[in-house]
Amino acid sequence: MSHDDMLSQEEIDALLNGQNSSEQNDSQANSNNRPPLEDALSTMEVDAIGELGNISFGSSATTLSTILNQKVEITTPTVNLVSNQELVDEFPTPHVAVIVDYTTGVEGLNLLIIRNHDAAVIADLMLGGDGTNPNEELGELQLSAVQESMNQMMGTAATSLSSVFNKKIDISPPKTVVMDVKTGEGMDYVPNEDYFVKVSFELKVGNLIHSSIMQMMPLDFAKNYVEQLINQMKNKKLLTNNKSP
């Protein structure tokens, strides 16, 4: 999926009109008093988060396919709100977290989270294996291999986002850790925020992985992130309307 094909006039109109996000909204608050998604983010903001996910991960899938020499598919995302207290339910077993720090254009930290087994498969492929018998221990060598693949993926994503925002978007080199919410391992890297926006993508890597990859960002970061896109779209639409006969 090329980012050059993104954000057509029809897509801009759809986002600004707030269409097609009702299936992604939580209808009720839960027992942790987390507000429903539609109370935390407008329909337009939810759609914009999904569109940014399509752009960044669509281009990243091509990069990951090249470096793993496998067909990679990353599907359209779903957007949910998660409270800090719910993290232990969202991630009941250890996962691998990739810490991504946006340093230019958009500032803030968010996490990419994948299951340990999926990280082990990616690491095995990066290290010359065929991915069918990965080392599940995820030692320093395996985590370093995963980190390199995510570094290349996110570099591609940043380039795509730069085109969308019409300004330079940069990230610092990602850091990869094992995150175990129950024991606290790796949780030093998780921002101490009340609420996170979780963007979930279905991830397929050849016949080896059919799972999910998740992007977790603090709610305030997510709102600032999409506000810039929405303003960019409004300006583009205004310019387009002004050029109309």
N, C-alpha and C positions, 0 to 999 in steps of 0.2 A: 504494500500500500504506500503510495507516494504522497508526501505531505503537500506536493504541488496541487493535488486534487482536492485538498481540504478547503473548507470554509467557502463554498460557493455561495452565491446570493441566496439560493434556496435554503441552504443550511443556516446562514446568518438569520434569515427571516424566521426559520423554525425555532432557533435558539432564543431569539428576542421575543417571540410569541409564547415561549415556554411550553412547547409541545413535547409529547412522547416521554414523559418521565414518571407518570403516575405509577407504573409498575415497579419503580425503584424506591418509592417512598415507604417508610414505616408508617403504619396507620395509627399506632398507639405508642405511648411511652411504656417502658418496661419497669420491672420492679426496682431497678436502680435509679428511677426517676430521670432516666435519659429522655430528653424531649424527642418527639418523632422527627424524622428527617426533615419534613416539610416546615417544621418550626425553626430549625437551625439553618437551613439553606433554602433559598427560593427555588422554584422550578427551573428558572433560568440558570441559576448557579449549578444545580445538579446536572443539567444538560451540558453546561460548559465544562464541568469536570469530566464527564464522560467523553466529550469531544477531544479534550486535551489528552485523555488516556488513549483514545484511538490514534491520535497523531503520534504521540511519543512511543507507544508500544508497537504500533503498526510498523514504524520505521525500524524499531529495535529488533523486531522479529527477523527481518532480513539480515541484520548484522549477526544475530545469534545463529541463524541458519548457516551462514558462511563460516563462522569460526568453529561450529560443532560438526559441520558437514552432514547435517541432518535437516529434513524438512521441519520447519518450526511454524506453528500457528498460534497466534494470540488473539482471542476473540474479543468482541465488544464487551466493555466492562459493565458491572453493576456497582451501584454506589450505596453505601450504608453508613450510618453513624454508630460509633462504638464508644462507650464510656471507658474510662481508665479501669474501673472495677470489672468490666466485662472482658478485659484482655485475657484473663486466665481461662475463661470459657471459650474465647475465640481461638486461643492457642494452648490447648491442654497438654500438648507434647512439645518437646524442643523443636524449634524451627531455625532456619538460617536467616538472619536479618542483614541486609545490605544498607548501610547508612549513607544516604545521599544528601550532601549539603550544597544547596544552590547558593552561589556566591556573587553572581553578577546577573543583573536584569531582574531576577526574582530572588529574594533572600529568605532562607529558612531551611529547615532540615526535615526530610521525610525518610521513610523506610520502605524498602522492597523486602518482602518476606516470602520465602519458599519453604516447602517441606524438606526435612533432612534428606530423605531418600532422593528427591529430585535434585538437590544440591550435589549429592554423591554421584548421581548419573552424569550431571554436567561436568563435575570435576574429573570423572573417569574419562569422558570424551576429550576434555581439554588436555589430559595427560597422556593421550594416545591409546586409550582403551576403546572397547566397543560399546560400553555403557551397560552391558548385560550382567556384569558381576562387580558392581562398584564397591569401594571401601566405605562402609557405612560409619566408620569411626570419625570421619571428618577431622583429620589432623591438620596441622599447619599447612602442609603441602596442598591438601584438598581445598581448604578454605582460600588459600592464595589463588588457586586455579579458578574457583568460583568468582572470587573478587575480580580477577582479570576479565572474565567473560562479562560480568556486570558493568565493569568500567567501560568496556567497548560498547555495550548496549546503551548505557546512559549517555555516553559521548554522542552517539547517533541521535538519541532522543533530544539532547540539548540543541543540536544543530537544527533539528526539525522545529523545535519550539522557537528558536531564534527567528526562523522564517515567519512563523505565525504571529509572534509578538512584534516583529519588525524591529528587533533590537537584539543585541548579543546576550545570550543566556549561557552561563558557565556553571560548572559544578567542580567541587574539589574531588580528588580521587576517592572513590567510595571505600568504605571500610566494611569488612565482613566479619560477623561474629555469630556464635551459636546463642540463640535467645531462648531461655527457659523461664517462662513467667512464674512457674510454681516455686522454683528454687532461687530466682532472682539473677541467675547467670545471664550476663549480657544486657541486663535491664538498665545499666548505667547509661546506655546509649539511647534509650527510649525517652523522649521528652516528657517531662512531668506535667502533662496537660489533662484537663478534665475530660475532653472529648476529642476523638479522632474521626476523620473521614477515611473509611476503608473502601478502596476501589479494587474490586476483584476481577481478574481476567482468567479465562480458561487457557491453560498452556498445554500445547501438544508438541512433543519433540520426537519425530519419527514414530516408532512403535515402542519407545522407551518410557516416555512420560505422557500421561494424560491426567493432568492435575490442575493446580491453580497457582497463580502468582498474584500477590497482593501488594498494593501500595497503601501505606498508612501515613497520613499527614495530619498534624494538628489542625483543629477546626479553623483557628484564626489564619493560619498559613493558607489553607484551602480557600477561604473567602477572599483573601488578598490576591491569591494566585488567579482566581477566575475573574475577579473584578477587573484586572488588567486586560484579560481577553475580551470581556463584555464591552469595556470601553473602546477597545480596538475595533470590535465589530460594529459598534454604534457609529464610530467615526467613519468606518468604511462604507456603511450604509448611507450615512449622510452625504459623503462625497459622491456615491453612486447616484443618489437621488438628485443632487445638484447638477450632475452631468446629464440627467435625462432631459429630452427636448420638451 
